[in-house]
């Protein structure tokens, strides 16, 4: 018994010297303002860079996101995909879907007053939203002029024209 006491003392001394028995203390930090880095997305320079045609499901999903600023529920996507399958003409199916979306009250389109308050900003935002690119100077000039010269043009008409255009069908 006497021999084991110095051994235990020696082990305790070695543990304290080499830190084998050391207790780690962790500091807990709470972040209330976390900033995430987002990878930059390159925009198309022109419509010639878009070479792949959207499928019906892609068209419906992207159109819904552009008009409602949220993803489409899967049940609604399934219902609309059946409509697309039942209609032979893709252009008519696109037009019917667009009209259905635009007629609903929860669609998020700028008001006529908001559009006319800052026409250049509306034009730029519309090109970015639908075509994922900035308008060329000529496109910007033409659409600005058309909106300012014709008081009967509404944001719904502009959005419909963009959503039914050939460029919108490609990515």
N, C-alpha and C positions, 0 to 999 in steps of 0.2 A: 503494500500500500504506500509505503514511504517513497518508493521509486517512481510511482506514477504521478505524484504531486509536482515534481520538478518538470516532468514531461508536459503536463497540462499547462503549466506556467510558461514554459518555453513555446508551446504552440500558440497560446494567446498573445505572447509577445511578438512572434513572427507574423501573426495575422494582422496585428495593429501596425506593424512596420510596413508590410507589403500591401496593405489595403484590401486583402482578400475578404475581409469581413466588413468592408466599408459599405454603408448604405447610400444608394444614389438618391438624390433629391431632384425631382422634376419641377420645373416652373410651368404653371398653367397660364397661358395668355389667351385673352378673349379679344377678337378683332371685331369691331363694329362697322368698319368701313373698308371692306375688302374690295380691291380693284383688280379685275381680271383683264389680262391682255387679250385682245381679239386680233386674229390674223387679218391683215388687210385683204380685201377682195378686189381683184382687178376687174375693171369694167370693160365691156366691149368698146372698141373704138368705132366700129360701124357695123351695119347689119350683115356685111359680107363674111364676118367671122362666125356667124351662126350657121352651122351646116347640118345639124341634126333636128329632125322634126319631132315635136312633142307627141307623146302618145295621148290617148283620150284621158287616161287617169292623170297624167302629168298636167294636161291643160286644165282639167277641172280643179285639181289641187292648187295649182299656182294661181289660177283666176280667183278662187275662193280666198286665198291668202292675200292677194292684192286688193280685194274689195272689202274684206272683213278684218284684216290685220291679225289673223289667227289661223291656225291650221284647221283643216276641215275634219269634222268628226268622221270616223270610219264608216258608221252606218249611213250617213248622208253620201259619202263617196261611193259606197256600194250601190245605193239606189240610183245615183246619177250615172254610174258606169253602165247599169242595165239600160237606162234611157239611151245612152250613146250606142249601145249594141243594137237596140231595136230600130234606130234610125239609120238608114243607109248612108245618107249624105252627112259628112263630117261638118261641113259649113253650117248646115241647118241645125245640127245638134249643138254646135258652139253657140249659135245665135239664140236658140231656145234656152240654153243654160245661162247665158249672160243675161237675157231678159228676166229670167226667174230670179237671179241674184239681185239685179238692179231694182226689182219691184218690191223687195223685202225692206222692212223698216229699219233693220239693224245694220244695213250696209253702211260702211264708213267712207263717204265721199264728201269732199269739201263742198260747202254751199256755194251758190252762185255769187253771193257777196264776197266770200273768201277768195274765190277765183278771180274776181274782178278787182279786188283790192291790191293784189300783187300778181299780175298776169305772168311776168317772167319767172317768178318763183314757182307758180303753178305748172307752167310748161316744163321747167327743169325737173321738178319732182315727178311729174307724170312720165317723162321719158325714163327717169331712173327706175320708177316703180314697174313700168311695163316692159321696157326694152333693156334695162340694166346697162344703160349707157347715157351719156350726155347728148343733147341734141346738137347737131351741127349748127353753125351760125345761120345758115339758110332755113333749116327746119324751125329753129327758134323764132326767126323773124316772121316766117309765114304763119305759124300757129299763133304767135302774139298778135299779129295783124288781124287774123281771122276772128279771134276772140274779141278784140277791141272794136272791130268794125261791125260785128253782128251781135246785137243785144239778145237775140233769141237763142244763141248757143249756150248750152248748159254743161256743167261738169259731167253729167251722165252721158251726154252725147260724145264728149271728148273721150271719156273712159271706154265707151262702147266702140268707138272708132279704133282706139288702140288695141282693145282686146280682140277685135275681129280682124285685125290686120294680118298680112302674111308674115311680117317680121315677128309678131308675137307667137306664132305657131312654131318658131324655131328657137333653138338654143345652141 
